[in-house]
Amino acid sequence: MTRLLILIVLAGIIPFSMNAQVFINGSKAHIVSQGAPTVRVNGFDFVNDGEFNQKQGEFILQSSKSEVYLEGKNTPTFANFRLDVEGTLYTGTNLIVQKDFQIEKGEVDLQHSDLILPFNESKLEGETIGNRILSSGTGEVVKYSIGEQINDQNVGNLGLIFGQFDNTDTLVVRRGHSALSVPFGESITRYYKVSTRKKAQDRLDLELEYFEDEVVTRDPDMVEQIWVLNDGEWDRTQANIAQNNKLNGRAVKANLEIYESTITVGLYRRLIDISAIPNTFTPNNDGINDWFLIPGIEKLPNAEVKIYNVYGKLLYSSKDYLRSPWDGMNNGKLQPIGSYLYQVVDSTNPLEFIEGEINIIR
């Protein structure tokens, strides 16, 4: 066990290796760098109660253990941080990485700590579905971008891609992992908190990337929606789904109004199976298929069903469709053979809007 209780200056480009548990104890214990040294630590648990300030160079963390810990009362600062571990690095303190946080191998669980990327050039590198940063608690990756023109840029490589954006002030992006409660569904585990200091009415083109296993519930019938929380209210936009990206993930796009916002992808499974709704019926009073029935309509007790002819004239409407389905009549007259438009509208659940065509045949 190595206890470092004095000032250590890492000068020039001399490599510095530590091969045991490392404790930086006491308010007078400091490790600072002058020049650009490489600090390599093998198989360690790192506790920083003093100062660790690497201004330049690279900090390489290597371990064959399944669990590695980096913690302490004070926040260490790294110029470049490279992770090469067999298991998971658990953090018990905030980390500041000024340039690159490179994941060569392994996973990081921030738990309740933040990874802070303070400068425009600060970024994550090497995240894949098996090697990445997540959080089992409230910890977040925090990225600052100050006064720069953004054009289709994945800011900090956090997976939130901004379209054209004249960032004249400070953009703050916080990425975390928790299943948020969104209206009419549930979100994936990845979320973003964005502070742009833009006007509320401004909209931005955004693309969100996420990994397949960040989906809360695997269901091919679920519909992806991008949800945005502004001023305490959730709003949603139908996601435009892009092809799987190179990281074995998903990408969705939307044009959104954001300023002080929480953004996530909500996964919504329709209560009514649209494929089960028939497209024909025969209202001829023979007791067979005389009504246009909508399977599952009982799941939407607040829904209103409307029927229109091809000219847009409203022929029928009901807020109790389960008990009074359409029998093909309008003002006491049976409607002719042909096509009609139906709509299912639920003002309390806008995701359940259904529109389709029903045909009267004989």
C-alpha positions as CSV (number, residue, x, y, z in Angstrom):
1,M,0.0,0.0,0.0
2,T,1.4,3.4,-1.0
3,R,0.5,6.5,1.0
4,L,1.4,9.8,-0.7
5,L,1.5,12.5,1.9
6,I,3.8,15.1,0.3
7,L,4.0,17.3,-2.8
8,I,4.9,15.3,-5.9
9,V,5.5,17.3,-9.1
10,L,5.2,15.2,-12.3
11,A,7.6,17.0,-14.7
12,G,8.3,16.8,-18.4
13,I,7.2,13.6,-20.1
14,I,8.6,11.1,-17.6
15,P,6.2,8.2,-17.1
16,F,5.0,7.6,-13.6
17,S,3.6,4.2,-12.5
18,M,1.8,3.1,-9.4
19,N,1.1,-0.6,-8.9
20,A,-0.9,-0.7,-5.6
21,Q,-3.7,1.0,-3.8
22,V,-3.1,4.7,-3.9
23,F,-4.2,7.1,-1.1
24,I,-3.7,10.8,-1.3
25,N,-4.4,11.9,2.3
26,G,-4.5,15.2,4.0
27,S,-5.0,18.8,3.0
28,K,-1.2,19.2,2.4
29,A,-0.9,16.1,0.1
30,H,-0.6,17.2,-3.6
31,I,0.1,15.5,-6.9
32,V,0.4,18.1,-9.6
33,S,2.0,18.1,-13.1
34,Q,4.3,20.4,-14.9
35,G,4.9,19.3,-18.5
36,A,3.0,16.4,-20.0
37,P,3.8,13.2,-18.1
38,T,2.0,9.8,-18.5
39,V,0.7,8.4,-15.2
40,R,0.0,4.7,-15.4
41,V,-1.8,3.0,-12.5
42,N,-2.2,-0.8,-12.5
43,G,-4.7,-2.8,-10.4
44,F,-5.7,-0.1,-8.0
45,D,-8.2,1.6,-5.8
46,F,-7.6,5.3,-5.8
47,V,-8.7,7.5,-2.8
48,N,-8.1,11.3,-3.2
49,D,-8.5,13.3,0.0
50,G,-5.8,15.8,-1.0
51,E,-5.1,17.1,-4.5
52,F,-4.6,15.4,-7.8
53,N,-4.2,17.9,-10.7
54,Q,-2.8,16.6,-13.9
55,K,-2.6,19.6,-16.2
56,Q,-1.2,17.8,-19.3
57,G,-0.3,14.3,-20.3
58,E,-2.3,11.1,-19.8
59,F,-3.7,9.1,-16.9
60,I,-4.0,5.4,-17.7
61,L,-6.0,3.2,-15.5
62,Q,-5.4,-0.5,-15.9
63,S,-6.8,-3.4,-13.9
64,S,-7.7,-7.1,-14.3
65,K,-10.2,-6.9,-11.4
66,S,-13.9,-7.0,-11.9
67,E,-14.4,-4.0,-9.6
68,V,-12.2,-0.9,-9.4
69,Y,-12.9,2.2,-7.3
70,L,-11.9,5.8,-7.6
71,E,-13.2,7.9,-4.7
72,G,-12.3,10.5,-2.1
73,K,-13.4,13.8,-0.6
74,N,-11.8,16.0,-3.3
75,T,-12.2,16.1,-7.1
76,P,-9.2,15.0,-9.1
77,T,-8.4,16.7,-12.4
78,F,-7.1,14.8,-15.4
79,A,-5.8,16.1,-18.7
80,N,-6.5,12.9,-20.6
81,F,-8.0,9.8,-18.9
82,R,-7.7,6.3,-20.5
83,L,-9.6,3.3,-19.1
84,D,-8.4,-0.2,-19.7
85,V,-10.0,-2.5,-17.2
86,E,-11.6,-6.0,-17.3
87,G,-14.7,-5.0,-15.3
88,T,-16.3,-1.8,-14.0
89,L,-14.8,1.4,-12.5
90,Y,-17.1,2.7,-9.7
91,T,-16.6,6.4,-8.9
92,G,-17.3,7.9,-5.5
93,T,-16.2,11.4,-6.3
94,N,-16.6,13.8,-9.2
95,L,-14.0,13.7,-12.0
96,I,-12.8,16.5,-14.2
97,V,-11.3,15.5,-17.6
98,Q,-10.1,18.5,-19.6
99,K,-9.6,16.8,-22.9
100,D,-10.4,13.1,-23.7
101,F,-12.0,10.4,-21.6
102,Q,-11.0,7.4,-23.6
103,I,-12.6,4.0,-23.0
104,E,-10.3,1.4,-24.4
105,K,-12.0,-1.4,-22.4
106,G,-14.3,-1.6,-19.5
107,E,-17.4,0.2,-18.1
108,V,-17.8,3.2,-15.8
109,D,-20.6,3.4,-13.2
110,L,-20.7,7.0,-12.0
111,Q,-23.1,6.1,-9.2
112,H,-23.9,9.5,-7.6
113,S,-20.9,11.3,-9.0
114,D,-20.5,13.5,-12.1
115,L,-17.9,13.2,-14.9
116,I,-17.3,16.9,-15.9
117,L,-16.0,17.8,-19.4
118,P,-15.4,21.5,-18.9
119,F,-14.0,22.8,-22.2
120,N,-15.2,22.8,-25.8
121,E,-12.6,20.2,-26.7
122,S,-13.5,17.9,-23.8
123,K,-15.1,14.7,-25.0
124,L,-15.8,11.0,-24.6
125,E,-14.1,8.5,-26.9
126,G,-14.6,4.8,-27.5
127,E,-18.1,4.2,-26.1
128,T,-19.7,1.0,-27.4
129,I,-22.5,-1.2,-26.2
130,G,-19.9,-3.1,-24.1
131,N,-17.6,-0.2,-23.1
132,R,-19.3,2.9,-21.9
133,I,-20.3,5.3,-19.1
134,L,-23.6,4.9,-17.3
135,S,-25.0,5.6,-13.8
136,S,-26.8,3.5,-11.3
137,G,-27.6,6.6,-9.3
138,T,-27.9,10.3,-9.9
139,G,-24.5,10.7,-11.5
140,E,-24.3,12.4,-14.9
141,V,-21.8,13.2,-17.6
142,V,-21.7,17.0,-17.7
143,K,-20.5,18.8,-20.9
144,Y,-19.9,22.5,-21.3
145,S,-19.6,24.2,-24.7
146,I,-19.0,28.0,-24.7
147,G,-19.4,30.4,-27.6
148,E,-18.9,28.2,-30.6
149,Q,-20.8,27.6,-33.8
150,I,-22.4,24.1,-33.8
151,N,-23.2,22.4,-37.1
152,D,-24.5,18.8,-36.9
153,Q,-22.2,18.3,-34.0
154,N,-22.3,15.4,-31.4
155,V,-21.3,17.7,-28.5
156,G,-18.8,15.9,-26.4
157,N,-19.7,12.6,-28.1
158,L,-22.6,12.2,-25.6
159,G,-25.0,11.0,-28.3
160,L,-27.0,14.3,-28.5
161,I,-26.4,15.8,-32.0
162,F,-27.4,19.4,-32.6
163,G,-28.2,20.8,-36.0
164,Q,-27.2,24.3,-36.9
165,F,-26.9,26.3,-33.7
166,D,-25.2,29.6,-33.1
167,N,-24.1,29.0,-29.5
168,T,-23.2,32.5,-28.4
169,D,-23.4,31.8,-24.7
170,T,-22.9,28.6,-22.6
171,L,-24.5,25.3,-23.6
172,V,-24.7,22.7,-20.8
173,V,-25.6,19.1,-21.6
174,R,-26.0,16.6,-18.8
175,R,-26.5,12.9,-19.7
176,G,-27.7,10.4,-17.2
177,H,-29.5,7.1,-16.9
178,S,-32.9,6.5,-15.2
179,A,-36.3,5.4,-16.4
180,L,-38.3,8.6,-16.4
181,S,-42.0,8.7,-16.0
182,V,-43.4,10.2,-19.2
183,P,-47.2,10.6,-20.1
184,F,-48.8,7.5,-21.7
185,G,-45.6,5.4,-21.6
186,E,-42.1,5.0,-20.2
187,S,-38.8,6.3,-21.4
188,I,-35.6,4.5,-22.2
189,T,-33.0,4.7,-19.5
190,R,-30.9,7.4,-21.2
191,Y,-31.9,11.1,-20.7
192,Y,-30.4,14.5,-21.4
193,K,-30.8,17.7,-19.5
194,V,-30.0,20.7,-21.7
195,S,-29.5,24.3,-20.9
196,T,-29.1,26.5,-24.0
197,R,-30.1,30.0,-22.7
198,K,-32.0,30.3,-26.0
199,K,-35.4,31.9,-26.4
200,A,-38.3,29.5,-25.6
201,Q,-39.8,29.8,-29.1
202,D,-36.5,28.8,-30.9
203,R,-36.4,25.2,-32.2
204,L,-33.5,23.0,-32.9
205,D,-33.0,19.9,-35.0
206,L,-31.7,17.2,-32.7
207,E,-30.7,13.6,-33.0
208,L,-30.5,11.3,-30.1
209,E,-28.4,8.1,-30.1
210,Y,-28.9,5.3,-27.7
211,F,-27.9,1.6,-27.3
212,E,-30.4,-1.2,-27.8
213,D,-30.2,-2.4,-24.2
214,E,-31.1,1.0,-22.8
215,V,-34.7,0.3,-23.9
216,V,-36.8,-0.4,-20.8
217,T,-39.2,-2.9,-22.4
218,R,-38.4,-4.8,-25.6
219,D,-41.5,-4.8,-27.7
220,P,-41.6,-4.5,-31.5
221,D,-45.0,-2.9,-31.4
222,M,-43.8,0.1,-29.3
223,V,-43.7,3.5,-31.0
224,E,-40.7,5.8,-30.4
225,Q,-41.5,9.3,-29.4
226,I,-39.1,12.1,-28.4
227,W,-40.3,13.7,-25.2
228,V,-39.2,17.1,-23.9
229,L,-39.9,18.6,-20.5
230,N,-40.1,22.4,-20.4
231,D,-41.5,24.5,-17.6
232,G,-42.8,21.4,-15.8
233,E,-44.8,20.1,-18.8
234,W,-44.0,17.2,-21.1
235,D,-44.4,17.5,-24.9
236,R,-43.7,14.9,-27.5
237,T,-42.7,14.7,-31.1
238,Q,-42.9,11.6,-33.3
239,A,-39.4,10.4,-33.8
240,N,-37.9,10.0,-37.2
241,I,-35.9,6.8,-36.9
242,A,-32.5,6.5,-38.4
243,Q,-30.6,3.3,-39.2
244,N,-28.6,1.6,-36.5
245,N,-25.4,3.4,-35.9
246,K,-22.0,1.9,-35.7
247,L,-22.2,1.5,-32.0
248,N,-24.9,-1.1,-32.1
249,G,-27.5,1.5,-31.2
250,R,-30.4,3.5,-32.4
251,A,-30.8,7.1,-33.6
252,V,-33.9,9.2,-33.6
253,K,-34.4,12.7,-35.0
254,A,-36.9,15.6,-34.3
255,N,-37.3,19.3,-34.5
256,L,-37.8,20.5,-30.9
257,E,-38.3,23.5,-28.8
258,I,-35.7,23.4,-26.1
259,Y,-34.1,25.8,-23.6
260,E,-34.1,24.5,-20.0
261,S,-35.1,21.0,-21.0
262,T,-35.1,17.3,-20.1
263,I,-35.1,15.2,-23.3
264,T,-35.6,11.4,-23.6
265,V,-37.1,8.8,-25.9
266,G,-40.4,7.5,-24.8
267,L,-41.6,4.1,-25.9
268,Y,-45.3,3.8,-26.3
269,R,-47.3,0.7,-27.0
270,R,-50.7,1.3,-28.5
271,L,-53.7,0.0,-26.5
272,I,-55.5,-0.8,-29.8
273,D,-53.9,-3.2,-32.3
274,I,-54.5,-1.3,-35.6
275,S,-53.9,-4.4,-37.6
276,A,-56.9,-6.1,-36.0
277,I,-59.3,-3.4,-37.1
278,P,-61.3,-4.7,-40.1
279,N,-61.5,-2.8,-43.4
280,T,-64.9,-4.1,-44.5
281,F,-68.4,-4.9,-43.1
282,T,-71.8,-5.8,-44.5
283,P,-74.7,-3.9,-42.9
284,N,-77.5,-5.9,-44.5
285,N,-79.3,-7.0,-41.3
286,D,-78.5,-10.7,-41.7
287,G,-76.9,-10.8,-38.2
288,I,-73.4,-11.3,-39.6
289,N,-70.9,-8.5,-39.8
290,D,-73.6,-5.9,-39.6
291,W,-71.6,-3.4,-37.6
292,F,-68.2,-1.8,-37.9
293,L,-66.5,-3.1,-34.8
294,I,-63.2,-1.8,-33.4
295,P,-61.5,-4.5,-31.3
296,G,-60.0,-3.0,-28.1
297,I,-62.1,0.2,-28.1
298,E,-63.1,-0.5,-24.5
299,K,-59.5,0.3,-23.5
300,L,-60.2,4.0,-24.5
301,P,-63.3,4.9,-22.5
302,N,-62.8,8.6,-23.4
303,A,-62.4,8.1,-27.1
304,E,-64.7,9.5,-29.8
305,V,-65.2,7.7,-33.1
306,K,-66.1,9.6,-36.2
307,I,-67.1,8.4,-39.7
308,Y,-66.8,10.6,-42.8
309,N,-67.7,10.0,-46.4
310,V,-65.2,10.6,-49.2
311,Y,-66.3,14.2,-49.5
312,G,-65.4,14.9,-45.8
313,K,-69.0,15.0,-44.6
314,L,-69.4,13.8,-41.0
315,L,-71.9,10.9,-41.1
316,Y,-71.6,9.5,-37.5
317,S,-69.9,10.2,-34.2
318,S,-70.1,8.5,-30.8
319,K,-68.3,8.8,-27.5
320,D,-69.7,5.4,-26.4
321,Y,-68.7,3.3,-29.4
322,L,-68.5,0.0,-27.6
323,R,-72.3,0.2,-27.0
324,S,-73.2,1.9,-30.3
325,P,-70.9,0.9,-33.2
326,W,-71.7,2.2,-36.6
327,D,-74.3,0.3,-38.5
328,G,-73.7,2.0,-41.9
329,M,-76.6,4.4,-41.4
330,N,-76.9,8.2,-41.6
331,N,-80.1,10.0,-40.8
332,G,-82.0,6.7,-41.0
333,K,-80.6,5.8,-44.4
334,L,-78.2,3.0,-45.2
335,Q,-75.1,4.4,-46.9
336,P,-74.1,3.0,-50.3
337,I,-71.4,0.6,-51.1
338,G,-68.0,2.3,-51.0
339,S,-65.2,3.6,-48.9
340,Y,-65.5,5.7,-45.7
341,L,-62.9,7.3,-43.4
342,Y,-62.9,6.6,-39.7
343,Q,-61.1,8.4,-36.9
344,V,-60.6,7.5,-33.2
345,V,-59.7,10.5,-31.1
346,D,-58.9,10.5,-27.4
347,S,-58.3,13.9,-26.0
348,T,-56.8,12.5,-22.8
349,N,-54.3,10.3,-24.8
350,P,-53.3,11.8,-28.1
351,L,-50.9,8.9,-28.9
352,E,-54.0,6.8,-29.5
353,F,-55.2,8.8,-32.6
354,I,-56.2,6.3,-35.2
355,E,-57.3,7.0,-38.8
356,G,-58.2,4.5,-41.5
357,E,-60.6,3.4,-44.2
358,I,-63.7,1.2,-43.8
359,N,-65.6,-0.2,-46.8
360,I,-69.2,-1.1,-47.0
361,I,-69.8,-4.2,-49.2
362,R,-72.7,-6.4,-49.9
